[in-house]
Amino acid sequence: MAKIPFIKKDQLEAICEQYPTPFHLYDEAGIRQTARNLFKAFSWNKGFKEYFAVKATPNPTILKILEEEGCGTDCSSLTELMMSEKCGIVGKNIMFSSNETPAEEFVKCKELGGIINLDDITHIDFLKETCGIPETISCRFNPGGVFELGTDIMDNPGDAKYGMTRPQLTEAYKRLKEEGCKEFGLHAFLASNTVSNEYYPALAKILFNIAVEIKEETGVSLSFINLSGGVGIPYTPDKEPNDIFVIGEGVRKAFEEVLVPAGLGDIKIFTELGRYMLAPNGALVTRAIHEKHTHKEYVGVDACAANLMRPAIYGAYHHITVMGKEDAPCDHKYDVVGSLCENCDKFAVDRMLPEIEKGDLLFIHDAGAHGFSMGYNYNGRLRSSEILLREDGSTKMIRRAETPEDYFATLADFWNVEL
Ligand SMILES: *Cc1c(COP(=O)(O)O)cnc(C)c1O
């Protein structure tokens, strides 16, 4: 399957006249459609809610668009909580799924009325001493071992720092009940970027069975089960995307099979998707500014790993469309590289692409989640702007690019020196 940019070349060139490259571009129509499909796929569940993982794309405009579609926020740090508050997304519209949480962040979450999702049993005492235990609380589960779907090993929870063991879960709910908690949830995130319609249903079945056991062991009836993130997207063009309707139906089947007969048919299903919601609905737009012919053929672009880190740290594939050359043969082999003094700063290695000329616009796909937000300032490189492509085709800058002044702003003595 070909990956097709959500914008045409002429329109993108017009946007570039207004906003210099590089920038992250987000497609409002795509974001809304993704959210609507998700809610529709889970509409069989009365209390269904998506808490968008803020870390994927921490921009208030994006959070507000998602809020209009019914989403809350999944926060994991003080600044994410503050951003959610600023957007007016508070109370039980916040899920606070953090780990190694500083005291002040629990205090802030409690103040906002957000739902705290405890990463560890020892955090019960920590929370009690810090700000008191809230009436609504969730616990994060880690089964250990490896997580398999059929014969495929999907991920390695036994090696993950998150969550409580199964016996700890039982202890935690007992303790929390004694401490006066009234509403309980269960959460687990066992595999990342799954391109499979089986992940959520398999995870749901595990958590639903635990809900039944917890009821028997402790008398606690869970109110919600949070399937968290992990539904992925196909970064490479050869893979089939997930079908969210098949996923929703798979979770419904497990629900009918396990929870309904146990008298737990009122449990609400929550999700904390980040990548699935935003990744395909955003792109990094960059321009070819150099070509270099040495031991390999290089195309140098005006973005670098500071704008999109996934290829550099995970060797992740991001599809690239050379705008206006969609139908040209991919008969040139390039490394597409940024300007960092790090050889891993390559958006593509040995990639077959159409012939690229200086000035060509490159659309780096699937950068809408864990893209801008993982940015950093190595080599004094500055973060780019973020542009929203609205449903009517107009654009809005939803974050300006960093300036050298921003970069120097936190230095102690810099501004005393004449430049
Ligand atoms: C990162 C994260 C998510 C979102 O993960 P995606 O892979 O983007 O869906 C959700 N919940 C928690 C607790 C996370 O850490």
The ligand as an SDF file (V2000), in Angstrom:
LIG
                    3D

 15 15  0  0  0  0  0  0  0  0999 V2000
    3.3020    6.3560   26.2510 C   0  0  0  0  0  0  0  0  0  0  0  0
    2.0900    5.9480   26.9980 C   0  0  0  0  0  0  0  0  0  0  0  0
    0.8490    5.8550   26.3560 C   0  0  0  0  0  0  0  0  0  0  0  0
    0.6730    6.0790   24.8830 C   0  0  0  0  0  0  0  0  0  0  0  0
    1.3250    5.1060   24.1480 O   0  0  0  0  0  0  0  0  0  0  0  0
    1.1380    5.0100   22.5540 P   0  0  0  0  0  0  0  0  0  0  0  0
    2.0960    3.9460   22.1680 O   0  0  0  0  0  0  0  0  0  0  0  0
    1.4840    6.3410   22.0240 O   0  0  0  0  0  0  0  0  0  0  0  0
   -0.2700    4.6470   22.3160 O   0  0  0  0  0  0  0  0  0  0  0  0
   -0.2420    5.5410   27.1230 C   0  0  0  0  0  0  0  0  0  0  0  0
   -0.1440    5.3110   28.4410 N   0  0  0  0  0  0  0  0  0  0  0  0
    1.0320    5.3840   29.0980 C   0  0  0  0  0  0  0  0  0  0  0  0
    1.0720    5.1590   30.5560 C   0  0  0  0  0  0  0  0  0  0  0  0
    2.1880    5.6940   28.3990 C   0  0  0  0  0  0  0  0  0  0  0  0
    3.3620    5.7410   29.0330 O   0  0  0  0  0  0  0  0  0  0  0  0
  1  2  1  0
  2  3  1  0
  2 14  2  0
  3  4  1  0
  3 10  2  0
  4  5  1  0
  5  6  1  0
  6  7  2  0
  6  8  1  0
  6  9  1  0
 10 11  1  0
 11 12  2  0
 12 13  1  0
 12 14  1  0
 14 15  1  0
M  END
$$$$
